[in-house]
Amino acid sequence: MSKNSQLITAATGAAAALGAYFLLAHTKCTASLLKCPCSGKKKIPEGTEVKLYYYKATGLANQIRLALAAANIDFTDEYPTGFPPSAEDKELWKKIGGNSTTNVPMLTIGDKVYTQSMAVMKVIGRKANLLPKGDDEYICDKLLADAQDFRTAAYKSFVTWGADQKTADDFIQNVVPLHFGNIERQLKEAKSTYFIGEKLTIADISIYDAIVNFGTSRLPEDVMGNYPALKAFVAKVEENPGIAKYLKSEQFAGLMKFDKSTLGY
């Protein structure tokens, strides 16, 4: 064998061994995507404080908490002194977040600050490999918008915050079927476990939050029998190890959650 042939053989063997190492390492990193060596570095260095500023309630922060849980990112909830928040609470949020309007939900990772719910979700998606790439990124953005459309409609129906019963009943009878039907249609068209293939993404987490937190948890009757694909999807998301652990935690149990009283029942 020539010297060049020997060098080529050695290089090929080294490349194969390196590839096998990274494949094995990637397989073993499922317990914590943030430590996967495939990225070349840890997305969040060990010991970095992760804090989520929001009310002691599910609300708009719920999807963010679920995404952090799915990514196995430990975080601390930072609540205001009460509800409504005091002037001091608002001033602290403004000092940290910088916005003169709304700062919460607000996520801090070390000295980095992230505000606006959808932007925060995409930060977590990038850091935890929960964000699809290529053309699928548009589908993800579209689904995030669909989820937010439903949340916006849902907030208009809270009798506990001033909506009349007619508006609440219209939400039950018309708004829920419209949005649930549209969301289920897309899941069926995807022909996969999740909305974008067989891997959980922030789009799935956001849709799950919209359906459960702003929908089924508030309805006076169970409607999921009318949406079998969505029902199976909800169960699948709740099987995610990180999310399942979080939903059983004292951290989640201590939050105020929306129920049927928000619709006058």
BATOR-358715 format. One record per residue: residue number from 1; x, y, z of N, C-alpha, C in turn. Coordinates in nm, 2 decimals, padded with zeros to 4 digits. Atoms other than C-alpha are relative to their C-alpha. Layout:
N
NUM;X;Y;Z;X;Y;Z;X;Y;Z
...
This chain:
265
1;00.09;-00.12;00.00;00.00;00.00;00.00;00.09;00.12;00.00
2;-00.08;-00.13;00.01;00.14;00.35;-00.09;-00.03;00.08;00.12
3;00.01;-00.08;-00.12;00.19;00.61;00.17;-00.13;00.09;-00.01
4;00.13;-00.08;00.02;-00.10;00.82;00.02;-00.12;-00.09;00.04
5;00.11;00.09;-00.03;-00.33;00.52;00.05;-00.01;-00.02;00.15
6;00.00;00.02;-00.15;-00.23;00.46;00.41;-00.06;00.13;00.07
7;00.05;-00.12;-00.06;-00.30;00.83;00.49;-00.15;00.01;-00.02
8;00.14;-00.01;00.03;-00.64;00.81;00.32;-00.08;-00.10;00.09
9;00.07;00.10;-00.08;-00.73;00.49;00.50;-00.01;00.05;00.15
10;00.00;-00.05;-00.14;-00.63;00.64;00.84;-00.10;00.11;00.02
11;00.10;-00.11;-00.01;-00.83;00.96;00.77;-00.14;-00.05;00.00
12;00.14;00.06;00.01;-01.14;00.76;00.67;-00.04;-00.06;00.13
13;00.03;00.07;-00.12;-01.12;00.55;00.98;-00.02;00.10;00.11
14;00.02;-00.10;-00.10;-01.08;00.86;01.20;-00.13;00.07;-00.01
15;00.12;-00.07;00.02;-01.37;01.03;01.04;-00.12;-00.09;00.04
16;00.11;00.10;-00.04;-01.59;00.72;01.09;-00.01;-00.01;00.15
17;00.00;00.01;-00.14;-01.49;00.70;01.45;-00.06;00.13;00.06
18;00.06;-00.13;-00.05;-01.57;01.07;01.51;-00.15;00.01;-00.03
19;00.14;00.00;00.03;-01.90;01.03;01.34;-00.08;-00.08;00.09
20;00.07;00.10;-00.09;-01.99;00.73;01.55;-00.01;00.06;00.14
21;00.00;-00.06;-00.13;-01.89;00.93;01.86;-00.12;00.10;00.02
22;00.10;-00.10;00.00;-02.12;01.22;01.78;-00.14;-00.06;-00.01
23;00.13;00.07;00.01;-02.41;00.99;01.69;-00.03;-00.06;00.13
24;00.02;00.06;-00.13;-02.37;00.81;02.02;-00.03;00.11;00.10
25;00.02;-00.11;-00.09;-02.34;01.14;02.21;-00.14;00.06;-00.02
26;00.13;-00.06;00.03;-02.65;01.28;02.03;-00.11;-00.09;00.06
27;00.10;00.09;-00.05;-02.85;00.97;02.12;-00.01;00.01;00.15
28;00.00;00.00;-00.14;-02.75;01.00;02.48;-00.04;00.14;00.06
29;00.02;-00.13;-00.05;-02.83;01.37;02.50;-00.15;00.03;00.01
30;00.14;-00.03;00.00;-03.21;01.33;02.49;-00.05;00.05;00.14
31;00.05;-00.05;-00.14;-03.24;01.39;02.87;00.02;00.15;00.01
32;-00.02;-00.14;-00.01;-03.11;01.74;02.82;00.06;00.05;-00.13
33;-00.04;-00.05;00.13;-03.10;01.89;02.47;00.10;00.11;00.01
34;-00.09;-00.12;-00.02;-02.90;02.19;02.61;00.14;-00.05;00.01
35;-00.13;00.05;-00.01;-02.60;01.97;02.66;00.05;-00.08;-00.11
36;-00.04;00.08;00.11;-02.59;01.80;02.33;00.13;00.05;-00.07
37;-00.13;-00.04;00.06;-02.23;01.81;02.19;-00.01;00.03;-00.15
38;00.02;-00.02;00.14;-02.37;01.82;01.84;00.00;00.15;-00.03
39;00.00;-00.15;00.02;-02.41;02.20;01.88;00.14;00.06;00.01
40;-00.14;-00.05;-00.02;-02.04;02.24;01.97;00.02;00.07;00.13
41;-00.01;-00.07;-00.13;-02.12;02.42;02.29;-00.13;-00.01;00.08
42;00.13;00.00;-00.07;-02.38;02.42;02.57;-00.07;00.13;-00.03
43;00.09;-00.12;00.03;-02.67;02.65;02.49;-00.01;00.09;00.12
44;00.01;-00.08;-00.13;-02.70;02.76;02.85;00.10;-00.06;00.09
45;-00.10;00.05;-00.08;-02.39;02.72;03.06;-00.05;-00.04;00.14
46;00.04;00.04;-00.13;-02.43;02.53;03.38;00.02;00.11;00.11
47;-00.01;-00.10;-00.10;-02.50;02.75;03.68;-00.07;00.13;-00.04
48;00.06;-00.13;00.05;-02.67;03.02;03.47;-00.14;00.00;00.06
49;00.13;-00.01;-00.06;-02.98;03.15;03.65;-00.10;00.03;-00.11
50;00.11;-00.02;00.10;-03.30;03.13;03.44;-00.13;00.04;00.09
51;00.11;-00.05;-00.07;-03.59;03.34;03.57;-00.12;00.04;-00.09
52;00.12;-00.04;00.08;-03.95;03.40;03.44;-00.08;00.09;00.09
53;00.07;-00.10;-00.07;-04.12;03.71;03.55;-00.15;00.01;-00.06
54;00.14;00.00;00.04;-04.50;03.69;03.54;-00.09;-00.01;00.13
55;00.09;00.02;-00.11;-04.81;03.67;03.77;00.01;-00.14;00.05
56;00.01;00.13;-00.05;-04.87;03.37;03.99;-00.12;-00.07;-00.06
57;00.11;00.05;00.08;-05.10;03.23;03.72;00.06;-00.06;-00.13
58;-00.05;00.06;00.13;-05.08;03.03;03.40;00.00;00.11;-00.11
59;00.00;-00.12;00.09;-05.19;03.31;03.16;00.09;-00.02;-00.12
60;-00.08;00.00;00.12;-04.96;03.41;02.88;00.14;-00.06;00.02
61;-00.13;00.06;-00.03;-04.66;03.26;03.06;00.00;-00.15;-00.01
62;00.01;00.14;-00.01;-04.79;02.91;03.06;00.08;-00.08;-00.12
63;-00.07;00.06;00.11;-04.66;02.82;02.71;00.15;00.01;00.02
64;-00.14;-00.01;-00.03;-04.32;02.95;02.81;00.05;-00.09;00.10
65;-00.03;00.09;-00.10;-04.31;02.75;03.12;00.01;-00.15;-00.05
66;00.01;00.13;00.06;-04.41;02.44;02.92;00.12;-00.03;-00.09
67;-00.12;00.01;00.09;-04.13;02.50;02.66;00.12;-00.02;00.08
68;-00.12;00.02;-00.09;-03.87;02.54;02.94;00.00;-00.14;00.06
69;00.01;00.14;-00.05;-04.00;02.21;03.09;00.04;-00.10;-00.10
70;-00.02;00.09;00.11;-03.99;02.03;02.76;00.15;-00.01;-00.03
71;-00.14;-00.01;00.03;-03.63;02.15;02.72;00.09;-00.04;00.12
72;-00.08;00.03;-00.13;-03.53;02.04;03.08;00.08;00.11;00.05
73;-00.06;-00.12;-00.05;-03.44;02.39;03.17;-00.06;00.04;00.13
74;00.05;-00.04;-00.13;-03.48;02.46;03.54;-00.01;00.15;00.00
75;00.02;-00.15;00.00;-03.62;02.81;03.60;-00.07;00.03;00.13
76;00.06;-00.05;-00.12;-03.74;03.02;03.89;-00.11;00.10;-00.04
77;00.11;-00.10;00.02;-04.08;03.20;03.88;00.02;00.12;00.09
78;-00.01;-00.12;-00.08;-04.05;03.56;03.99;-00.14;00.07;-00.01
79;00.13;-00.06;00.00;-04.39;03.69;04.09;00.00;00.14;00.06
80;00.02;-00.13;-00.06;-04.51;04.04;04.17;-00.05;-00.01;00.15
81;00.04;00.01;-00.14;-04.60;04.13;04.53;-00.15;-00.03;00.02
82;00.14;00.03;-00.01;-04.97;04.09;04.45;-00.06;00.02;-00.14
83;00.07;-00.02;00.13;-05.24;04.13;04.18;-00.12;00.09;00.03
84;-00.09;-00.04;00.11;-05.28;04.38;04.03;00.14;00.04;00.06
85;-00.14;-00.03;-00.05;-04.90;04.45;04.05;00.01;00.14;00.05
86;-00.02;-00.13;-00.06;-04.78;04.74;04.25;00.08;00.09;-00.10
87;-00.08;-00.09;00.08;-04.62;05.05;04.10;00.15;-00.04;00.00
88;-00.14;00.05;-00.01;-04.29;04.91;04.23;00.03;-00.12;-00.08
89;-00.02;00.12;00.08;-04.34;04.58;04.06;00.01;00.04;-00.15
90;00.00;-00.05;00.14;-04.41;04.76;03.73;00.13;00.07;-00.03
91;-00.12;-00.07;00.02;-04.11;04.98;03.77;00.12;-00.10;-00.01
92;-00.10;00.11;00.00;-03.89;04.67;03.84;00.00;-00.06;-00.14
93;00.01;00.07;00.13;-04.02;04.50;03.52;00.05;00.10;-00.11
94;-00.04;-00.10;00.10;-03.96;04.82;03.32;00.16;00.02;00.01
95;-00.15;-00.01;-00.01;-03.60;04.85;03.46;00.07;-00.12;-00.06
96;-00.06;00.12;00.05;-03.52;04.49;03.37;-00.02;-00.01;-00.15
97;00.04;00.03;00.14;-03.71;04.46;03.04;00.02;00.12;-00.10
98;-00.02;-00.12;00.08;-03.67;04.82;02.91;-00.12;00.05;-00.08
99;00.12;-00.05;00.08;-04.01;04.84;02.74;-00.08;00.10;00.09
100;00.08;-00.09;-00.08;-04.22;05.14;02.84;-00.15;-00.05;00.00
101;00.13;00.05;00.00;-04.53;04.93;02.76;00.00;-00.13;00.09
102;00.01;00.12;-00.08;-04.55;04.56;02.86;00.13;-00.07;00.00
103;-00.13;00.07;-00.01;-04.25;04.36;02.98;-00.02;-00.15;00.03
104;00.02;00.14;-00.04;-04.41;04.04;03.12;-00.10;-00.06;-00.09
105;-00.11;00.09;-00.05;-04.39;03.75;03.05;00.14;00.05;-00.05
106;-00.14;-00.04;00.02;-04.02;03.82;03.07;00.09;-00.11;00.05
107;-00.10;00.11;-00.03;-03.74;03.56;03.06;00.14;00.06;00.01
108;-00.14;-00.04;-00.01;-03.39;03.63;03.19;00.09;-00.13;00.01
109;-00.10;00.11;00.00;-03.10;03.39;03.12;00.13;00.06;00.03
110;-00.12;-00.07;-00.04;-02.80;03.51;03.31;-00.03;00.15;-00.01
111;00.02;-00.15;00.02;-02.77;03.88;03.21;-00.07;00.03;-00.13
112;00.08;-00.03;00.12;-02.97;03.84;02.89;-00.15;00.00;00.04
113;00.14;-00.02;-00.03;-03.33;03.96;02.89;-00.08;-00.01;-00.13
114;00.09;00.02;00.12;-03.61;03.85;02.66;-00.14;00.03;00.04
115;00.14;-00.03;-00.02;-03.96;03.99;02.63;-00.08;-00.03;-00.12
116;00.10;00.03;00.10;-04.27;03.94;02.42;-00.01;-00.15;-00.02
117;00.02;00.15;-00.01;-04.42;03.59;02.44;00.05;-00.08;-00.12
118;-00.04;00.07;00.12;-04.37;03.48;02.08;00.15;00.00;-00.02
119;-00.14;-00.01;00.02;-04.02;03.61;02.07;00.08;-00.09;00.11
120;-00.06;00.09;-00.10;-03.94;03.43;02.40;-00.01;-00.14;-00.04
121;00.02;00.14;00.04;-04.08;03.11;02.27;00.10;-00.04;-00.11
122;-00.10;00.03;00.11;-03.85;03.13;01.96;00.14;-00.01;00.06
123;-00.13;00.00;-00.07;-03.55;03.20;02.19;00.02;-00.14;00.06
124;-00.01;00.13;-00.06;-03.62;02.88;02.38;00.01;-00.11;-00.11
125;-00.01;00.09;00.11;-03.68;02.70;02.05;00.13;-00.02;-00.06
126;-00.14;00.01;00.06;-03.34;02.79;01.92;00.10;-00.06;00.10
127;-00.10;00.05;-00.10;-03.16;02.71;02.24;-00.02;-00.14;00.03
128;00.03;00.14;-00.04;-03.33;02.38;02.30;-00.03;-00.09;-00.12
129;00.02;00.09;00.12;-03.36;02.24;01.94;-00.15;-00.03;-00.01
130;00.14;00.01;00.01;-03.74;02.29;01.95;-00.06;00.08;-00.11
131;00.05;-00.09;00.11;-03.76;02.51;01.65;00.04;-00.07;-00.13
132;-00.03;00.06;00.13;-03.79;02.36;01.30;00.07;00.09;-00.09
133;-00.08;-00.08;00.09;-03.58;02.47;01.01;-00.05;00.00;-00.14
134;00.04;00.00;00.14;-03.62;02.56;00.65;-00.14;00.04;-00.02
135;00.14;-00.04;00.02;-03.97;02.58;00.51;-00.09;-00.03;00.11
136;00.08;00.03;-00.12;-04.11;02.43;00.83;00.00;00.11;00.10
137;00.00;-00.12;-00.09;-04.02;02.75;01.01;-00.12;00.09;-00.02
138;00.12;-00.07;00.03;-04.30;02.92;00.83;-00.12;-00.06;00.06
139;00.11;00.07;-00.06;-04.54;02.65;00.94;-00.01;00.02;00.15
140;-00.01;-00.03;-00.15;-04.42;02.70;01.30;-00.05;00.14;00.03
141;00.04;-00.14;-00.02;-04.47;03.08;01.28;-00.16;00.01;-00.02
142;00.14;00.00;00.03;-04.82;03.02;01.13;-00.08;-00.06;00.11
143;00.07;00.07;-00.11;-04.92;02.78;01.41;00.01;00.09;00.13
144;-00.01;-00.09;-00.11;-04.79;03.02;01.67;-00.10;00.11;00.00
145;00.10;-00.11;00.02;-05.01;03.29;01.52;-00.14;-00.05;00.02
146;00.13;00.06;-00.02;-05.31;03.05;01.51;-00.03;-00.01;00.15
147;00.02;00.01;-00.14;-05.26;02.98;01.88;-00.03;00.13;00.07
148;00.01;-00.13;-00.06;-05.23;03.35;01.96;-00.14;00.06;-00.04
149;00.13;-00.05;00.04;-05.55;03.43;01.76;-00.11;-00.06;00.10
150;00.10;00.06;-00.09;-05.74;03.19;01.98;00.01;00.06;00.14
151;-00.02;-00.06;-00.13;-05.59;03.33;02.30;-00.07;00.14;00.01
152;00.05;-00.13;00.01;-05.69;03.68;02.19;-00.16;00.00;00.01
153;00.15;00.01;00.00;-06.05;03.57;02.12;-00.05;-00.05;00.14
154;00.04;00.05;-00.14;-06.06;03.38;02.46;00.00;00.11;00.10
155;-00.01;-00.10;-00.10;-05.95;03.68;02.66;-00.13;00.09;00.00
156;00.12;-00.08;00.01;-06.26;03.87;02.53;-00.12;-00.06;00.06
157;00.12;00.07;-00.06;-06.49;03.61;02.69;00.00;-00.02;00.15
158;-00.01;00.02;-00.14;-06.38;03.63;03.05;-00.10;00.09;00.07
159;00.10;-00.07;-00.07;-06.69;03.73;03.25;00.06;00.06;00.13
160;-00.07;-00.04;-00.12;-06.45;03.76;03.55;00.07;00.14;-00.02
161;-00.07;-00.13;00.03;-06.29;04.06;03.37;-00.09;00.09;-00.08
162;00.09;-00.10;00.06;-06.60;04.23;03.24;-00.09;-00.05;-00.12
163;00.08;00.05;00.11;-06.74;04.02;02.95;-00.14;-00.03;00.04
164;00.14;00.04;-00.04;-07.12;03.97;02.94;-00.02;-00.15;-00.03
165;00.02;00.14;00.02;-07.27;03.62;02.94;-00.02;-00.03;-00.14
166;00.03;00.03;00.14;-07.38;03.65;02.58;00.14;-00.02;-00.07
167;-00.13;00.01;00.06;-07.01;03.70;02.48;00.06;-00.13;00.04
168;-00.05;00.13;-00.04;-06.91;03.40;02.69;-00.06;-00.12;-00.06
169;00.07;00.11;00.06;-07.17;03.18;02.55;00.03;-00.01;-00.15
170;-00.04;00.00;00.14;-07.08;03.28;02.19;00.14;-00.06;-00.01
171;-00.13;00.06;00.01;-06.72;03.18;02.27;-00.02;-00.15;00.01
172;00.02;00.15;-00.01;-06.84;02.83;02.38;-00.06;-00.06;-00.13
173;00.08;00.05;00.11;-07.09;02.79;02.09;00.06;00.02;-00.14
174;-00.05;-00.04;00.14;-06.90;02.95;01.80;00.15;00.01;-00.01
175;-00.14;-00.03;00.02;-06.55;03.06;01.87;00.09;-00.13;00.02
176;-00.08;00.12;-00.03;-06.42;02.73;02.02;-00.01;-00.09;-00.12
177;00.01;00.09;00.12;-06.56;02.52;01.73;00.07;00.05;-00.12
178;-00.07;-00.06;00.12;-06.42;02.76;01.47;00.15;-00.02;00.01
179;-00.14;00.01;-00.02;-06.07;02.76;01.61;00.05;-00.15;00.02
180;-00.04;00.14;-00.02;-06.05;02.40;01.73;-00.01;-00.08;-00.13
181;00.01;00.07;00.13;-06.18;02.28;01.39;00.11;00.04;-00.10
182;-00.11;-00.04;00.09;-05.92;02.49;01.20;00.13;-00.06;00.05
183;-00.13;00.06;-00.05;-05.64;02.36;01.43;00.01;-00.15;-00.03
184;00.00;00.14;00.02;-05.75;02.00;01.40;00.02;-00.03;-00.15
185;-00.02;00.02;00.15;-05.77;02.03;01.02;00.15;00.00;-00.04
186;-00.15;-00.01;00.03;-05.40;02.13;01.01;00.07;-00.12;00.05
187;-00.07;00.12;-00.06;-05.30;01.84;01.24;-00.03;-00.12;-00.09
188;00.04;00.11;00.09;-05.49;01.59;01.01;00.08;00.01;-00.13
189;-00.07;-00.02;00.13;-05.33;01.74;00.70;00.15;-00.03;00.02
190;-00.15;00.03;-00.02;-04.98;01.70;00.86;00.03;-00.15;00.00
191;-00.01;00.15;00.00;-05.04;01.32;00.89;00.12;-00.04;00.08
192;-00.11;00.04;-00.08;-04.79;01.30;01.17;-00.04;00.01;00.15
193;00.03;-00.01;-00.14;-04.78;01.28;01.55;-00.02;00.14;00.05
194;00.01;-00.15;-00.04;-04.72;01.65;01.59;-00.03;00.08;-00.13
195;00.04;-00.08;00.11;-04.80;01.94;01.37;00.11;00.01;-00.11
196;-00.11;-00.01;00.09;-04.45;01.94;01.21;00.09;-00.12;00.01
197;-00.07;00.12;-00.01;-04.34;01.58;01.18;-00.01;-00.07;00.13
198;00.01;00.09;-00.12;-04.26;01.34;01.46;00.08;00.05;00.12
199;-00.08;-00.06;-00.11;-04.06;01.58;01.68;-00.08;00.12;00.06
200;00.07;-00.11;-00.07;-04.21;01.82;01.94;00.07;00.13;-00.03
201;-00.05;-00.13;00.02;-04.17;02.18;01.86;-00.07;00.11;00.08
202;00.07;-00.10;-00.08;-04.26;02.51;02.02;-00.14;00.03;-00.06
203;00.14;-00.01;00.05;-04.56;02.52;01.78;-00.09;-00.09;00.07
204;00.09;00.10;-00.07;-04.70;02.21;01.94;-00.03;00.04;00.14
205;00.01;-00.04;-00.14;-04.64;02.35;02.29;-00.10;00.12;00.00
206;00.09;-00.12;00.00;-04.81;02.68;02.20;-00.15;-00.04;-00.03
207;00.14;00.05;00.03;-05.11;02.50;02.04;-00.06;-00.07;00.12
208;00.05;00.07;-00.12;-05.14;02.27;02.34;-00.05;00.10;00.10
209;00.03;-00.10;-00.10;-05.14;02.57;02.57;-00.13;00.07;-00.03
210;00.12;-00.07;00.04;-05.41;02.75;02.37;-00.12;-00.09;00.02
211;00.12;00.10;-00.01;-05.64;02.44;02.36;-00.03;-00.02;00.14
212;00.02;00.04;-00.13;-05.60;02.35;02.72;-00.02;00.12;00.10
213;00.00;-00.11;-00.10;-05.52;02.67;02.92;-00.11;00.10;-00.03
214;00.10;-00.10;00.04;-05.76;02.90;02.72;-00.13;-00.06;-00.05
215;00.12;00.06;00.06;-06.01;02.64;02.60;-00.06;-00.10;00.10
216;00.07;00.10;-00.07;-06.09;02.31;02.76;-00.01;00.01;00.15
217;00.00;-00.02;-00.15;-06.00;02.41;03.12;-00.11;00.09;00.04
218;00.10;-00.10;-00.03;-06.26;02.68;03.09;-00.14;-00.04;-00.03
219;00.13;00.04;00.05;-06.55;02.50;02.92;-00.08;-00.07;00.10
220;00.09;00.07;-00.09;-06.85;02.38;03.12;-00.02;-00.14;-00.03
221;00.01;00.14;00.04;-06.85;02.06;02.93;00.12;-00.05;-00.09
222;-00.11;00.05;00.08;-06.60;01.83;02.76;-00.04;-00.01;-00.14
223;00.03;00.00;00.14;-06.59;01.89;02.39;00.10;-00.08;-00.08
224;-00.11;00.06;00.08;-06.28;01.70;02.29;-00.04;-00.13;-00.07
225;00.05;00.11;00.08;-06.48;01.40;02.18;-00.04;00.04;-00.14
226;00.03;-00.05;00.13;-06.57;01.62;01.88;00.13;00.02;-00.08
227;-00.13;-00.02;00.06;-06.20;01.65;01.80;00.10;-00.11;00.04
228;-00.09;00.11;-00.04;-06.04;01.31;01.83;00.15;00.01;-00.03
229;-00.14;-00.02;00.03;-05.72;01.41;01.66;00.07;00.09;00.10
230;-00.05;-00.09;-00.10;-05.67;01.70;01.89;00.01;-00.06;00.14
231;00.00;00.07;-00.13;-05.76;01.49;02.19;00.13;-00.09;00.01
232;-00.11;00.09;00.00;-05.49;01.24;02.10;00.13;00.08;00.00
233;-00.12;-00.09;00.01;-05.24;01.53;02.03;00.02;00.05;00.14
234;-00.01;-00.06;-00.14;-05.31;01.68;02.38;00.07;-00.11;00.09
235;-00.05;00.11;-00.08;-05.24;01.34;02.54;00.15;-00.03;-00.03
236;-00.14;00.02;00.04;-04.92;01.30;02.34;00.10;00.10;00.06
237;-00.09;-00.11;-00.06;-04.78;01.64;02.45;00.02;-00.02;00.15
238;-00.01;00.02;-00.14;-04.86;01.56;02.81;00.09;-00.12;00.04
239;-00.09;00.11;-00.02;-04.65;01.24;02.77;00.15;00.04;-00.01
240;-00.13;-00.05;00.00;-04.34;01.45;02.71;00.06;-00.01;00.14
241;-00.05;00.02;-00.14;-04.11;01.36;03.01;00.01;00.14;00.07
242;-00.01;-00.13;-00.07;-04.03;01.73;03.09;-00.13;00.06;00.03
243;00.13;-00.06;-00.02;-04.38;01.85;03.05;-00.08;-00.08;00.10
244;00.07;00.08;-00.09;-04.53;01.55;03.24;00.05;00.03;00.14
245;-00.05;-00.03;-00.13;-04.29;01.62;03.53;-00.04;00.13;00.05
246;00.04;-00.14;-00.04;-04.37;01.99;03.53;-00.15;00.00;00.05
247;00.14;00.00;-00.03;-04.75;01.93;03.53;-00.03;-00.07;00.13
248;00.02;00.07;-00.13;-04.71;01.71;03.84;00.07;00.08;00.11
249;-00.09;-00.07;-00.10;-04.48;01.96;04.02;-00.08;00.10;00.09
250;00.06;-00.10;-00.09;-04.56;02.19;04.31;00.01;00.14;-00.06
251;-00.01;-00.13;00.07;-04.44;02.48;04.10;-00.12;00.03;-00.09
252;00.12;-00.02;00.08;-04.73;02.42;03.86;-00.12;00.00;00.08
253;00.12;00.01;-00.09;-04.98;02.33;04.13;-00.03;00.13;00.07
254;00.01;-00.13;-00.08;-04.92;02.67;04.30;-00.06;00.11;-00.09
255;00.05;-00.11;00.08;-05.04;02.87;04.00;-00.15;00.01;-00.01
256;00.14;-00.02;00.03;-05.38;03.02;03.95;-00.03;-00.04;-00.14
257;00.03;00.05;00.13;-05.55;02.85;03.66;-00.14;00.04;-00.04
258;00.13;-00.04;00.05;-05.84;02.94;03.44;-00.10;-00.12;00.02
259;00.10;00.11;-00.01;-06.16;02.74;03.50;-00.14;00.06;-00.05
260;00.13;-00.03;00.06;-06.53;02.75;03.40;-00.06;00.13;00.06
261;00.05;-00.12;-00.05;-06.60;03.04;03.63;00.03;00.12;-00.09
262;-00.03;-00.11;00.09;-06.43;03.26;03.37;-00.10;00.02;-00.11
263;00.11;00.00;00.10;-06.72;03.18;03.14;-00.14;00.01;00.07
264;00.13;-00.02;-00.07;-06.99;03.24;03.41;-00.06;-00.13;00.04
265;00.06;00.13;-00.04;-07.04;02.87;03.50;00.07;-00.05;00.13
